[in-house]
Amino acid sequence: MTSRHDLQIRLERGIASLGVQLPDGAVERLLDYQALLARWNATYNLTAIRDPADMISRHLVDSLAILPYVQGSSLADLGTGPGLPGIPLAIAAPERQILLVDSNGKKVRFLREAIRSLKLENVRAVQSRVEEVEGQYDCITARAFASLRDMLDWGGHLLTKDGTWLAMKGKHPDDELADMPPGFEVRAIHTLEVPDVGGERHLIVLARTGDQAGC
């Protein structure tokens, strides 16, 4: 069994490697979130990642890798599952209002328990299909949620006119980039270097095109 001290060392090493700055107490809250996720996962199978050390790297550090690209005062995390990347991003920036969206009831029950136990006053969770969610957000995140076309078709209405959409992908999604829906464009593609995580990681930064700015 990996000790909390060992997990903390792994987490702090990952954060240092990313070069991101977190508020006081964030590491403890991230470790509390991982512990809660591990407990619930034993019963409810919320994630295929079961090893605590892998959870630190492949869930927490991986989520924090996009922190430098998050902007605005509000964020919606679509297809969040057990809160990834939304909960780590909420812990990293408690001033930002964050909505976690998932259609799976047991995952949303976990999210609400995590929000309560971690005292995440800036976060709320809804059980809903993405296309039925209302409101608009400065930033939208999606991690292994769907193809670029599908996620924009289902959730594009949620992005403010000057907002930023951050799609987390593994391999470079050439086929998906060739099938973008009208009204949106790729602003940047970043290769992410995530410590202790094998394989490719890419962040696709999307935005509305100029002719859609009034939508």
C-alpha positions in Angstrom: 0.0 0.0 0.0 1.5 3.3 -1.0 1.6 5.7 1.9 0.1 9.2 1.8 3.6 10.6 2.2 4.8 8.8 -0.8 1.8 10.0 -2.8 2.5 13.5 -1.7 6.1 13.3 -2.9 4.9 12.0 -6.3 2.3 14.8 -6.5 4.7 17.6 -5.5 7.2 16.3 -8.0 4.7 16.3 -10.8 3.5 19.8 -9.9 7.1 21.1 -9.8 7.7 19.5 -13.2 4.7 21.3 -14.7 5.8 24.6 -13.3 2.4 25.5 -12.0 1.6 27.5 -8.9 -1.1 26.3 -6.5 -2.7 28.0 -3.5 -1.8 27.1 0.1 -3.4 23.8 1.1 -4.0 22.6 -2.5 -1.7 19.6 -2.2 -3.5 18.4 0.9 -6.9 18.8 -0.8 -5.7 17.0 -3.9 -4.6 14.1 -1.8 -7.9 14.1 0.0 -9.7 14.0 -3.3 -7.5 11.1 -4.5 -8.2 9.2 -1.2 -12.0 9.7 -1.6 -11.9 8.6 -5.2 -10.0 5.5 -4.3 -12.5 4.6 -1.6 -15.5 5.1 -3.8 -13.8 3.4 -6.7 -13.6 0.1 -4.8 -17.4 -0.1 -4.8 -18.6 2.0 -7.7 -15.9 1.5 -10.4 -15.6 5.2 -11.2 -12.3 4.9 -13.0 -10.2 2.1 -14.5 -7.2 3.5 -12.7 -6.9 1.7 -9.4 -3.3 2.1 -8.3 -3.0 5.2 -6.0 0.3 6.3 -7.5 -1.1 6.1 -11.0 -4.1 8.1 -9.9 -1.8 10.8 -8.8 0.0 10.9 -12.2 -2.7 10.0 -14.6 -5.6 11.9 -13.0 -4.3 14.7 -10.8 -1.1 15.8 -12.5 -2.6 15.2 -16.0 -5.5 17.5 -15.1 -3.2 20.2 -13.7 -1.1 20.1 -16.9 -3.7 22.3 -18.7 -3.9 24.8 -15.8 -1.8 27.4 -17.7 -4.3 27.5 -20.5 -7.5 27.9 -18.4 -8.9 31.4 -18.4 -12.0 33.3 -17.4 -14.1 33.4 -14.3 -16.3 30.4 -15.1 -15.6 26.9 -16.4 -17.7 23.9 -17.4 -16.1 20.4 -17.4 -18.1 18.2 -19.8 -18.2 14.4 -19.4 -16.3 15.0 -16.2 -16.6 11.4 -14.9 -15.3 11.4 -11.3 -14.3 15.1 -11.7 -11.4 15.2 -14.1 -10.0 17.7 -14.9 -12.7 19.8 -13.1 -12.0 19.1 -9.4 -8.2 19.5 -9.6 -8.7 22.7 -11.6 -11.2 23.9 -8.9 -8.7 23.2 -6.1 -6.0 25.0 -8.1 -8.2 28.1 -8.7 -10.9 28.4 -6.0 -12.0 31.8 -7.2 -13.3 30.3 -10.5 -16.9 29.1 -10.7 -16.9 25.5 -12.0 -19.8 23.3 -13.3 -19.2 19.5 -13.5 -21.4 17.8 -16.0 -21.9 14.0 -16.4 -24.9 11.8 -17.4 -23.9 8.9 -15.1 -25.8 9.0 -11.8 -23.2 7.2 -9.6 -20.5 9.5 -10.8 -22.5 12.6 -10.0 -23.3 11.2 -6.6 -19.5 10.9 -6.0 -19.0 14.4 -7.3 -21.5 15.9 -4.9 -19.9 14.0 -2.0 -16.4 15.3 -3.1 -17.8 18.8 -3.3 -19.2 18.5 0.2 -16.3 16.8 1.9 -13.6 18.9 0.2 -15.7 22.1 0.8 -15.5 23.1 -2.8 -17.7 26.1 -2.5 -17.0 27.2 -6.1 -18.1 23.9 -7.7 -21.5 22.4 -8.5 -22.3 19.1 -10.3 -25.3 18.3 -12.5 -26.4 15.0 -13.9 -27.4 15.8 -17.5 -26.7 15.2 -21.1 -24.4 17.9 -22.4 -26.8 19.2 -25.0 -29.4 19.9 -22.3 -27.1 22.0 -20.1 -27.9 25.7 -20.0 -25.8 28.8 -19.5 -22.5 30.0 -21.0 -18.9 29.7 -19.7 -15.6 31.4 -20.3 -13.8 28.1 -20.5 -14.9 24.6 -21.3 -12.8 21.5 -20.7 -13.3 17.9 -22.0 -11.0 15.0 -21.3 -11.4 11.9 -23.5 -15.1 12.8 -23.8 -15.9 12.6 -27.5 -14.7 13.5 -30.9 -14.1 17.2 -31.5 -17.1 17.4 -33.8 -19.4 15.6 -31.4 -18.4 17.7 -28.3 -18.8 20.9 -30.2 -22.1 19.8 -31.7 -23.4 18.9 -28.3 -21.9 21.6 -26.1 -20.8 24.4 -28.4 -23.8 26.5 -27.1 -22.1 26.6 -23.7 -19.1 28.6 -24.8 -19.1 32.4 -24.5 -18.3 34.4 -27.6 -14.7 35.0 -26.6 -14.4 31.8 -24.6 -11.8 29.0 -24.9 -12.5 25.3 -25.3 -9.8 23.0 -24.1 -10.0 19.4 -25.5 -7.6 17.0 -23.9 -6.5 14.2 -26.2 -4.0 11.5 -26.4 -2.5 11.1 -29.8 -2.6 14.0 -32.2 -6.2 13.9 -33.6 -5.6 14.5 -37.3 -8.9 12.9 -38.4 -10.9 14.9 -35.9 -9.2 18.2 -36.9 -10.3 17.5 -40.5 -13.9 17.2 -39.4 -14.5 20.3 -37.4 -18.0 21.7 -37.4 -18.6 25.2 -38.8 -18.4 28.1 -36.3 -15.3 26.9 -34.5 -11.6 27.0 -35.2 -8.4 25.6 -33.7 -6.4 28.3 -32.0 -3.5 26.2 -30.9 -2.3 22.6 -30.3 0.0 22.0 -27.4 2.0 18.8 -26.7 1.8 18.2 -23.0 4.6 16.6 -21.0 3.1 14.9 -18.0 5.5 13.3 -15.6 5.1 9.5 -15.0 2.5 9.2 -17.7 3.3 7.2 -20.8 2.0 7.9 -24.3 1.2 11.1 -26.1 -0.8 13.9 -24.6 -2.2 16.8 -26.6 -4.3 19.8 -25.7 -6.5 21.2 -28.5 -7.4 24.9 -28.0 -10.6 25.8 -29.8 -12.7 29.0 -30.1 -15.6 30.5 -32.0 -14.8 31.9 -35.4 -15.3 35.6 -36.0 -18.6 35.1 -37.9 -20.0 33.2 -34.9 -18.9 35.8 -32.2 -22.4 37.0 -31.7 -23.8 33.5 -31.0 
